[in-house]
Amino acid sequence: MFGTISLVSLTLFGLLHALRRRQEHFLITIEGIHLKVKRGQPPQALVCHCRQLMQDARTLKGTVRGLKKGNGVVLSCSRSIPASYRQDIQLFWQQQS
């Protein structure tokens, strides 16, 4: 019984993960003073803005994802990035769009 539940849970998790990755347009990871573009090609202006924030606060850690929605791309920042920085990134993105 436990094995069946574990197998179903693992399968559902895998499907959800695959669906989310399909929606991803790009993925940026931030850790301390390191910024990496893991997937896709984010706009260079966004990468530069994230680098600037990273230099201002050397303790940032998290991800910034660009998710396909309709004909556009919506940003999603991880909760490990402080709210003020998430808001700054979102405002920058809205101004660029």
Secondary structure, DSSP 8 states (H G I E B T S, - for coil): -HHHHHHHHHHHHHHHHHHHHHHEEEEEEEETTEEEEEEE---HHHHHHHHHHHHH-TT-EEEEEEEEETTEEEEEE-TTS-HHHHHHHHHHHHHH-
